[in-house]
């Protein structure tokens, strides 16, 4: 007798897991781009505002959620 096959678990995209975090209210947090290199020509205030996390836009939420939850 064969055992019935179990349904495979869906895997989340590992790159997305590293880039996005879920907030307590269910929104998706993200970091800003343009903060890695060539920082000397960027204004101090611009760099300071890039430190803070942003939220994923409502147009992209469904796509990012699908990547995170598998």
PDB file with one MODEL, atoms N, CA, C and O in Angstrom:
MODEL        1
ATOM      1  N   UNK A   1       0.828  -1.186   0.000  1.00  0.00           N
ATOM      2  CA  UNK A   1       0.000   0.000   0.000  1.00  0.00           C
ATOM      3  C   UNK A   1       0.873   1.251   0.000  1.00  0.00           C
ATOM      4  O   UNK A   1       1.839   1.347   0.757  1.00  0.00           O
ATOM      5  N   UNK A   2       0.533   2.172  -0.829  1.00  0.00           N
ATOM      6  CA  UNK A   2       1.257   3.434  -0.881  1.00  0.00           C
ATOM      7  C   UNK A   2       0.600   4.456   0.012  1.00  0.00           C
ATOM      8  O   UNK A   2      -0.621   4.483   0.168  1.00  0.00           O
ATOM      9  N   UNK A   3       1.439   5.304   0.603  1.00  0.00           N
ATOM     10  CA  UNK A   3       0.906   6.420   1.385  1.00  0.00           C
ATOM     11  C   UNK A   3       0.404   7.491   0.426  1.00  0.00           C
ATOM     12  O   UNK A   3       1.002   7.695  -0.631  1.00  0.00           O
ATOM     13  N   UNK A   4      -0.668   8.171   0.767  1.00  0.00           N
ATOM     14  CA  UNK A   4      -1.104   9.282  -0.101  1.00  0.00           C
ATOM     15  C   UNK A   4      -0.084  10.411  -0.056  1.00  0.00           C
ATOM     16  O   UNK A   4       0.477  10.726   0.993  1.00  0.00           O
ATOM     17  N   UNK A   5       0.142  11.010  -1.217  1.00  0.00           N
ATOM     18  CA  UNK A   5       1.128  12.090  -1.298  1.00  0.00           C
ATOM     19  C   UNK A   5       0.602  13.331  -0.598  1.00  0.00           C
ATOM     20  O   UNK A   5      -0.564  13.701  -0.736  1.00  0.00           O
ATOM     21  N   UNK A   6       1.488  13.962   0.152  1.00  0.00           N
ATOM     22  CA  UNK A   6       1.126  15.212   0.801  1.00  0.00           C
ATOM     23  C   UNK A   6       1.309  16.358  -0.182  1.00  0.00           C
ATOM     24  O   UNK A   6       2.155  16.307  -1.074  1.00  0.00           O
ATOM     25  N   UNK A   7       0.508  17.375  -0.001  1.00  0.00           N
ATOM     26  CA  UNK A   7       0.636  18.569  -0.827  1.00  0.00           C
ATOM     27  C   UNK A   7       1.907  19.311  -0.417  1.00  0.00           C
ATOM     28  O   UNK A   7       2.177  19.484   0.772  1.00  0.00           O
ATOM     29  N   UNK A   8       2.672  19.740  -1.395  1.00  0.00           N
ATOM     30  CA  UNK A   8       3.921  20.437  -1.096  1.00  0.00           C
ATOM     31  C   UNK A   8       3.643  21.804  -0.497  1.00  0.00           C
ATOM     32  O   UNK A   8       2.674  22.472  -0.858  1.00  0.00           O
ATOM     33  N   UNK A   9       4.501  22.209   0.418  1.00  0.00           N
ATOM     34  CA  UNK A   9       4.381  23.536   1.013  1.00  0.00           C
ATOM     35  C   UNK A   9       4.930  24.564   0.038  1.00  0.00           C
ATOM     36  O   UNK A   9       5.916  24.318  -0.657  1.00  0.00           O
ATOM     37  N   UNK A  10       4.281  25.714  -0.003  1.00  0.00           N
ATOM     38  CA  UNK A  10       4.756  26.794  -0.861  1.00  0.00           C
ATOM     39  C   UNK A  10       5.895  27.520  -0.173  1.00  0.00           C
ATOM     40  O   UNK A  10       5.851  27.779   1.030  1.00  0.00           O
ATOM     41  N   UNK A  11       6.906  27.842  -0.945  1.00  0.00           N
ATOM     42  CA  UNK A  11       8.050  28.555  -0.371  1.00  0.00           C
ATOM     43  C   UNK A  11       7.927  30.040  -0.679  1.00  0.00           C
ATOM     44  O   UNK A  11       7.465  30.430  -1.751  1.00  0.00           O
ATOM     45  N   UNK A  12       8.346  30.859   0.272  1.00  0.00           N
ATOM     46  CA  UNK A  12       8.368  32.299   0.031  1.00  0.00           C
ATOM     47  C   UNK A  12       9.662  32.653  -0.698  1.00  0.00           C
ATOM     48  O   UNK A  12      10.659  31.936  -0.603  1.00  0.00           O
ATOM     49  N   UNK A  13       9.631  33.757  -1.418  1.00  0.00           N
ATOM     50  CA  UNK A  13      10.822  34.214  -2.140  1.00  0.00           C
ATOM     51  C   UNK A  13      11.826  34.725  -1.119  1.00  0.00           C
ATOM     52  O   UNK A  13      11.524  35.651  -0.367  1.00  0.00           O
ATOM     53  N   UNK A  14      13.007  34.140  -1.081  1.00  0.00           N
ATOM     54  CA  UNK A  14      13.977  34.470  -0.037  1.00  0.00           C
ATOM     55  C   UNK A  14      14.480  35.897  -0.168  1.00  0.00           C
ATOM     56  O   UNK A  14      14.773  36.540   0.840  1.00  0.00           O
ATOM     57  N   UNK A  15      14.587  36.404  -1.390  1.00  0.00           N
ATOM     58  CA  UNK A  15      15.023  37.786  -1.580  1.00  0.00           C
ATOM     59  C   UNK A  15      14.012  38.767  -1.016  1.00  0.00           C
ATOM     60  O   UNK A  15      14.380  39.805  -0.467  1.00  0.00           O
ATOM     61  N   UNK A  16      12.726  38.433  -1.156  1.00  0.00           N
ATOM     62  CA  UNK A  16      11.672  39.303  -0.642  1.00  0.00           C
ATOM     63  C   UNK A  16      11.646  39.274   0.884  1.00  0.00           C
ATOM     64  O   UNK A  16      11.392  40.297   1.520  1.00  0.00           O
ATOM     65  N   UNK A  17      11.906  38.119   1.469  1.00  0.00           N
ATOM     66  CA  UNK A  17      11.913  37.998   2.932  1.00  0.00           C
ATOM     67  C   UNK A  17      12.991  38.895   3.528  1.00  0.00           C
ATOM     68  O   UNK A  17      12.809  39.469   4.601  1.00  0.00           O
ATOM     69  N   UNK A  18      14.117  39.013   2.822  1.00  0.00           N
ATOM     70  CA  UNK A  18      15.213  39.834   3.323  1.00  0.00           C
ATOM     71  C   UNK A  18      14.940  41.330   3.151  1.00  0.00           C
ATOM     72  O   UNK A  18      15.509  42.149   3.872  1.00  0.00           O
ATOM     73  N   UNK A  19      14.073  41.689   2.203  1.00  0.00           N
ATOM     74  CA  UNK A  19      13.850  43.101   1.890  1.00  0.00           C
ATOM     75  C   UNK A  19      12.637  43.716   2.576  1.00  0.00           C
ATOM     76  O   UNK A  19      12.611  44.922   2.821  1.00  0.00           O
ATOM     77  N   UNK A  20      11.635  42.902   2.887  1.00  0.00           N
ATOM     78  CA  UNK A  20      10.381  43.431   3.409  1.00  0.00           C
ATOM     79  C   UNK A  20      10.071  42.863   4.784  1.00  0.00           C
ATOM     80  O   UNK A  20      10.439  41.732   5.101  1.00  0.00           O
ATOM     81  N   UNK A  21       9.388  43.667   5.601  1.00  0.00           N
ATOM     82  CA  UNK A  21       8.936  43.229   6.934  1.00  0.00           C
ATOM     83  C   UNK A  21       7.464  43.611   7.072  1.00  0.00           C
ATOM     84  O   UNK A  21       7.029  44.630   6.537  1.00  0.00           O
ATOM     85  N   UNK A  22       6.705  42.792   7.789  1.00  0.00           N
ATOM     86  CA  UNK A  22       5.302  43.100   8.048  1.00  0.00           C
ATOM     87  C   UNK A  22       5.182  43.878   9.347  1.00  0.00           C
ATOM     88  O   UNK A  22       5.840  43.548  10.333  1.00  0.00           O
ATOM     89  N   UNK A  23       4.350  44.908   9.354  1.00  0.00           N
ATOM     90  CA  UNK A  23       4.100  45.656  10.585  1.00  0.00           C
ATOM     91  C   UNK A  23       2.987  44.952  11.360  1.00  0.00           C
ATOM     92  O   UNK A  23       2.363  44.017  10.858  1.00  0.00           O
ATOM     93  N   UNK A  24       2.749  45.410  12.579  1.00  0.00           N
ATOM     94  CA  UNK A  24       1.723  44.788  13.419  1.00  0.00           C
ATOM     95  C   UNK A  24       0.334  44.958  12.815  1.00  0.00           C
ATOM     96  O   UNK A  24      -0.528  44.096  12.990  1.00  0.00           O
ATOM     97  N   UNK A  25       0.110  46.063  12.106  1.00  0.00           N
ATOM     98  CA  UNK A  25      -1.207  46.301  11.513  1.00  0.00           C
ATOM     99  C   UNK A  25      -1.359  45.636  10.144  1.00  0.00           C
ATOM    100  O   UNK A  25      -2.418  45.736   9.526  1.00  0.00           O
ATOM    101  N   UNK A  26      -0.305  44.953   9.660  1.00  0.00           N
ATOM    102  CA  UNK A  26      -0.404  44.217   8.401  1.00  0.00           C
ATOM    103  C   UNK A  26       0.138  44.948   7.191  1.00  0.00           C
ATOM    104  O   UNK A  26       0.086  44.422   6.079  1.00  0.00           O
ATOM    105  N   UNK A  27       0.661  46.155   7.385  1.00  0.00           N
ATOM    106  CA  UNK A  27       1.271  46.875   6.268  1.00  0.00           C
ATOM    107  C   UNK A  27       2.661  46.293   6.010  1.00  0.00           C
ATOM    108  O   UNK A  27       3.199  45.561   6.841  1.00  0.00           O
ATOM    109  N   UNK A  28       3.230  46.621   4.862  1.00  0.00           N
ATOM    110  CA  UNK A  28       4.549  46.079   4.496  1.00  0.00           C
ATOM    111  C   UNK A  28       5.565  47.207   4.482  1.00  0.00           C
ATOM    112  O   UNK A  28       5.410  48.193   3.762  1.00  0.00           O
ATOM    113  N   UNK A  29       6.619  47.047   5.297  1.00  0.00           N
ATOM    114  CA  UNK A  29       7.685  48.040   5.388  1.00  0.00           C
ATOM    115  C   UNK A  29       8.785  47.700   4.385  1.00  0.00           C
ATOM    116  O   UNK A  29       9.004  46.534   4.058  1.00  0.00           O
ATOM    117  N   UNK A  30       9.465  48.727   3.908  1.00  0.00           N
ATOM    118  CA  UNK A  30      10.581  48.534   2.981  1.00  0.00           C
ATOM    119  C   UNK A  30      11.647  49.569   3.258  1.00  0.00           C
ATOM    120  O   UNK A  30      11.364  50.607   3.856  1.00  0.00           O
ATOM    121  N   UNK A  31      12.854  49.305   2.835  1.00  0.00           N
ATOM    122  CA  UNK A  31      13.927  50.282   2.932  1.00  0.00           C
ATOM    123  C   UNK A  31      13.982  51.119   1.669  1.00  0.00           C
ATOM    124  O   UNK A  31      13.394  50.756   0.650  1.00  0.00           O
ATOM    125  N   UNK A  32      14.689  52.240   1.735  1.00  0.00           N
ATOM    126  CA  UNK A  32      14.849  53.089   0.565  1.00  0.00           C
ATOM    127  C   UNK A  32      16.053  52.647  -0.255  1.00  0.00           C
ATOM    128  O   UNK A  32      17.006  52.068   0.267  1.00  0.00           O
ATOM    129  N   UNK A  33      15.987  52.933  -1.545  1.00  0.00           N
ATOM    130  CA  UNK A  33      17.133  52.684  -2.411  1.00  0.00           C
ATOM    131  C   UNK A  33      18.041  53.916  -2.407  1.00  0.00           C
ATOM    132  O   UNK A  33      17.748  54.894  -1.719  1.00  0.00           O
ATOM    133  N   UNK A  34      19.109  53.881  -3.146  1.00  0.00           N
ATOM    134  CA  UNK A  34      20.063  55.001  -3.317  1.00  0.00           C
ATOM    135  C   UNK A  34      20.859  55.308  -2.047  1.00  0.00           C
ATOM    136  O   UNK A  34      21.284  56.450  -1.872  1.00  0.00           O
ATOM    137  N   UNK A  35      21.074  54.358  -1.173  1.00  0.00           N
ATOM    138  CA  UNK A  35      21.772  54.633   0.088  1.00  0.00           C
ATOM    139  C   UNK A  35      23.046  53.793   0.219  1.00  0.00           C
ATOM    140  O   UNK A  35      23.633  53.748   1.300  1.00  0.00           O
ATOM    141  N   UNK A  36      23.486  53.130  -0.846  1.00  0.00           N
ATOM    142  CA  UNK A  36      24.598  52.187  -0.742  1.00  0.00           C
ATOM    143  C   UNK A  36      25.964  52.794  -1.075  1.00  0.00           C
ATOM    144  O   UNK A  36      26.942  52.550  -0.368  1.00  0.00           O
ATOM    145  N   UNK A  37      26.029  53.569  -2.129  1.00  0.00           N
ATOM    146  CA  UNK A  37      27.335  54.103  -2.535  1.00  0.00           C
ATOM    147  C   UNK A  37      27.141  55.440  -3.220  1.00  0.00           C
ATOM    148  O   UNK A  37      26.011  55.868  -3.455  1.00  0.00           O
ATOM    149  N   UNK A  38      28.256  56.105  -3.544  1.00  0.00           N
ATOM    150  CA  UNK A  38      28.256  57.462  -4.109  1.00  0.00           C
ATOM    151  C   UNK A  38      27.454  58.392  -3.192  1.00  0.00           C
ATOM    152  O   UNK A  38      26.545  59.091  -3.640  1.00  0.00           O
ATOM    153  N   UNK A  39      27.803  58.388  -1.912  1.00  0.00           N
ATOM    154  CA  UNK A  39      27.063  59.176  -0.932  1.00  0.00           C
ATOM    155  C   UNK A  39      27.629  60.582  -0.772  1.00  0.00           C
ATOM    156  O   UNK A  39      26.985  61.440  -0.168  1.00  0.00           O
ATOM    157  N   UNK A  40      28.830  60.832  -1.310  1.00  0.00           N
ATOM    158  CA  UNK A  40      29.468  62.126  -1.095  1.00  0.00           C
ATOM    159  C   UNK A  40      28.720  63.254  -1.806  1.00  0.00           C
ATOM    160  O   UNK A  40      28.681  64.378  -1.305  1.00  0.00           O
ATOM    161  N   UNK A  41      28.131  62.970  -2.956  1.00  0.00           N
ATOM    162  CA  UNK A  41      27.442  64.025  -3.706  1.00  0.00           C
ATOM    163  C   UNK A  41      26.004  64.228  -3.246  1.00  0.00           C
ATOM    164  O   UNK A  41      25.362  65.192  -3.664  1.00  0.00           O
ATOM    165  N   UNK A  42      25.484  63.355  -2.403  1.00  0.00           N
ATOM    166  CA  UNK A  42      24.102  63.479  -1.937  1.00  0.00           C
ATOM    167  C   UNK A  42      24.041  64.374  -0.710  1.00  0.00           C
ATOM    168  O   UNK A  42      24.922  64.329   0.147  1.00  0.00           O
ATOM    169  N   UNK A  43      23.016  65.171  -0.634  1.00  0.00           N
ATOM    170  CA  UNK A  43      22.861  66.116   0.475  1.00  0.00           C
ATOM    171  C   UNK A  43      22.615  65.369   1.779  1.00  0.00           C
ATOM    172  O   UNK A  43      22.055  64.272   1.786  1.00  0.00           O
ATOM    173  N   UNK A  44      23.042  65.978   2.879  1.00  0.00           N
ATOM    174  CA  UNK A  44      22.915  65.349   4.198  1.00  0.00           C
ATOM    175  C   UNK A  44      21.459  65.062   4.540  1.00  0.00           C
ATOM    176  O   UNK A  44      21.139  63.993   5.061  1.00  0.00           O
ATOM    177  N   UNK A  45      20.580  66.011   4.250  1.00  0.00           N
ATOM    178  CA  UNK A  45      19.159  65.826   4.542  1.00  0.00           C
ATOM    179  C   UNK A  45      18.548  64.707   3.727  1.00  0.00           C
ATOM    180  O   UNK A  45      17.684  63.976   4.214  1.00  0.00           O
ATOM    181  N   UNK A  46      18.992  64.569   2.490  1.00  0.00           N
ATOM    182  CA  UNK A  46      18.499  63.495   1.632  1.00  0.00           C
ATOM    183  C   UNK A  46      18.906  62.136   2.186  1.00  0.00           C
ATOM    184  O   UNK A  46      18.100  61.207   2.234  1.00  0.00           O
ATOM    185  N   UNK A  47      20.169  62.031   2.606  1.00  0.00           N
ATOM    186  CA  UNK A  47      20.662  60.769   3.186  1.00  0.00           C
ATOM    187  C   UNK A  47      19.935  60.448   4.488  1.00  0.00           C
ATOM    188  O   UNK A  47      19.648  59.287   4.778  1.00  0.00           O
ATOM    189  N   UNK A  48      19.645  61.470   5.258  1.00  0.00           N
ATOM    190  CA  UNK A  48      18.953  61.278   6.536  1.00  0.00           C
ATOM    191  C   UNK A  48      17.536  60.743   6.304  1.00  0.00           C
ATOM    192  O   UNK A  48      17.068  59.874   7.038  1.00  0.00           O
ATOM    193  N   UNK A  49      16.865  61.265   5.285  1.00  0.00           N
ATOM    194  CA  UNK A  49      15.502  60.805   5.017  1.00  0.00           C
ATOM    195  C   UNK A  49      15.484  59.401   4.418  1.00  0.00           C
ATOM    196  O   UNK A  49      14.487  58.687   4.532  1.00  0.00           O
ATOM    197  N   UNK A  50      16.575  59.009   3.785  1.00  0.00           N
ATOM    198  CA  UNK A  50      16.661  57.648   3.228  1.00  0.00           C
ATOM    199  C   UNK A  50      16.830  56.592   4.316  1.00  0.00           C
ATOM    200  O   UNK A  50      16.560  55.413   4.086  1.00  0.00           O
ATOM    201  N   UNK A  51      17.278  57.012   5.507  1.00  0.00           N
ATOM    202  CA  UNK A  51      17.454  56.074   6.624  1.00  0.00           C
ATOM    203  C   UNK A  51      16.136  55.469   7.070  1.00  0.00           C
ATOM    204  O   UNK A  51      16.052  54.284   7.393  1.00  0.00           O
ATOM    205  N   UNK A  52      15.103  56.312   7.081  1.00  0.00           N
ATOM    206  CA  UNK A  52      13.809  55.881   7.616  1.00  0.00           C
ATOM    207  C   UNK A  52      13.159  54.887   6.661  1.00  0.00           C
ATOM    208  O   UNK A  52      13.292  55.000   5.442  1.00  0.00           O
ATOM    209  N   UNK A  53      12.461  53.918   7.226  1.00  0.00           N
ATOM    210  CA  UNK A  53      11.765  52.927   6.407  1.00  0.00           C
ATOM    211  C   UNK A  53      10.521  53.546   5.790  1.00  0.00           C
ATOM    212  O   UNK A  53       9.918  54.452   6.365  1.00  0.00           O
ATOM    213  N   UNK A  54      10.142  53.057   4.624  1.00  0.00           N
ATOM    214  CA  UNK A  54       8.917  53.507   3.981  1.00  0.00           C
ATOM    215  C   UNK A  54       7.935  52.354   3.907  1.00  0.00           C
ATOM    216  O   UNK A  54       8.230  51.245   4.354  1.00  0.00           O
ATOM    217  N   UNK A  55       6.779  52.614   3.349  1.00  0.00           N
ATOM    218  CA  UNK A  55       5.767  51.576   3.165  1.00  0.00           C
ATOM    219  C   UNK A  55       5.648  51.255   1.679  1.00  0.00           C
ATOM    220  O   UNK A  55       5.840  52.126   0.829  1.00  0.00           O
ATOM    221  N   UNK A  56       5.334  50.019   1.378  1.00  0.00           N
ATOM    222  CA  UNK A  56       5.122  49.604  -0.007  1.00  0.00           C
ATOM    223  C   UNK A  56       3.843  50.273  -0.504  1.00  0.00           C
ATOM    224  O   UNK A  56       2.855  50.355   0.226  1.00  0.00           O
ATOM    225  N   UNK A  57       3.865  50.752  -1.751  1.00  0.00           N
ATOM    226  CA  UNK A  57       2.702  51.457  -2.291  1.00  0.00           C
ATOM    227  C   UNK A  57       1.516  50.495  -2.442  1.00  0.00           C
ATOM    228  O   UNK A  57       1.710  49.297  -2.652  1.00  0.00           O
ATOM    229  N   UNK A  58       0.308  51.013  -2.337  1.00  0.00           N
ATOM    230  CA  UNK A  58      -0.882  50.150  -2.430  1.00  0.00           C
ATOM    231  C   UNK A  58      -0.963  49.350  -3.728  1.00  0.00           C
ATOM    232  O   UNK A  58      -1.552  48.269  -3.750  1.00  0.00           O
ATOM    233  N   UNK A  59      -0.376  49.870  -4.812  1.00  0.00           N
ATOM    234  CA  UNK A  59      -0.402  49.157  -6.090  1.00  0.00           C
ATOM    235  C   UNK A  59       0.440  47.889  -6.051  1.00  0.00           C
ATOM    236  O   UNK A  59       0.149  46.933  -6.771  1.00  0.00           O
ATOM    237  N   UNK A  60       1.482  47.866  -5.219  1.00  0.00           N
ATOM    238  CA  UNK A  60       2.399  46.729  -5.181  1.00  0.00           C
ATOM    239  C   UNK A  60       2.155  45.781  -4.012  1.00  0.00           C
ATOM    240  O   UNK A  60       2.805  44.740  -3.923  1.00  0.00           O
ATOM    241  N   UNK A  61       1.234  46.118  -3.120  1.00  0.00           N
ATOM    242  CA  UNK A  61       1.052  45.330  -1.899  1.00  0.00           C
ATOM    243  C   UNK A  61       0.692  43.881  -2.204  1.00  0.00           C
ATOM    244  O   UNK A  61       1.247  42.970  -1.589  1.00  0.00           O
ATOM    245  N   UNK A  62      -0.221  43.649  -3.137  1.00  0.00           N
ATOM    246  CA  UNK A  62      -0.675  42.282  -3.435  1.00  0.00           C
ATOM    247  C   UNK A  62       0.476  41.437  -3.959  1.00  0.00           C
ATOM    248  O   UNK A  62       0.620  40.274  -3.581  1.00  0.00           O
ATOM    249  N   UNK A  63       1.292  42.015  -4.826  1.00  0.00           N
ATOM    250  CA  UNK A  63       2.415  41.286  -5.402  1.00  0.00           C
ATOM    251  C   UNK A  63       3.461  40.933  -4.341  1.00  0.00           C
ATOM    252  O   UNK A  63       3.969  39.812  -4.316  1.00  0.00           O
ATOM    253  N   UNK A  64       3.778  41.882  -3.476  1.00  0.00           N
ATOM    254  CA  UNK A  64       4.780  41.646  -2.427  1.00  0.00           C
ATOM    255  C   UNK A  64       4.249  40.641  -1.407  1.00  0.00           C
ATOM    256  O   UNK A  64       4.992  39.778  -0.937  1.00  0.00           O
ATOM    257  N   UNK A  65       2.975  40.751  -1.069  1.00  0.00           N
ATOM    258  CA  UNK A  65       2.371  39.811  -0.114  1.00  0.00           C
ATOM    259  C   UNK A  65       2.425  38.381  -0.647  1.00  0.00           C
ATOM    260  O   UNK A  65       2.660  37.438   0.107  1.00  0.00           O
ATOM    261  N   UNK A  66       2.205  38.230  -1.957  1.00  0.00           N
ATOM    262  CA  UNK A  66       2.277  36.910  -2.587  1.00  0.00           C
ATOM    263  C   UNK A  66       3.696  36.344  -2.515  1.00  0.00           C
ATOM    264  O   UNK A  66       3.876  35.142  -2.321  1.00  0.00           O
ATOM    265  N   UNK A  67       4.695  37.202  -2.671  1.00  0.00           N
ATOM    266  CA  UNK A  67       6.089  36.750  -2.574  1.00  0.00           C
ATOM    267  C   UNK A  67       6.450  36.346  -1.158  1.00  0.00           C
ATOM    268  O   UNK A  67       7.221  35.407  -0.956  1.00  0.00           O
ATOM    269  N   UNK A  68       5.900  37.048  -0.174  1.00  0.00           N
ATOM    270  CA  UNK A  68       6.246  36.774   1.216  1.00  0.00           C
ATOM    271  C   UNK A  68       5.551  35.531   1.753  1.00  0.00           C
ATOM    272  O   UNK A  68       6.163  34.747   2.478  1.00  0.00           O
ATOM    273  N   UNK A  69       4.295  35.342   1.409  1.00  0.00           N
ATOM    274  CA  UNK A  69       3.519  34.267   2.021  1.00  0.00           C
ATOM    275  C   UNK A  69       3.511  32.977   1.210  1.00  0.00           C
ATOM    276  O   UNK A  69       2.890  31.993   1.610  1.00  0.00           O
ATOM    277  N   UNK A  70       4.198  32.981   0.074  1.00  0.00           N
ATOM    278  CA  UNK A  70       4.322  31.751  -0.695  1.00  0.00           C
ATOM    279  C   UNK A  70       3.151  31.430  -1.568  1.00  0.00           C
ATOM    280  O   UNK A  70       3.158  30.411  -2.259  1.00  0.00           O
TER     281      UNK A  70
ENDMDL
END
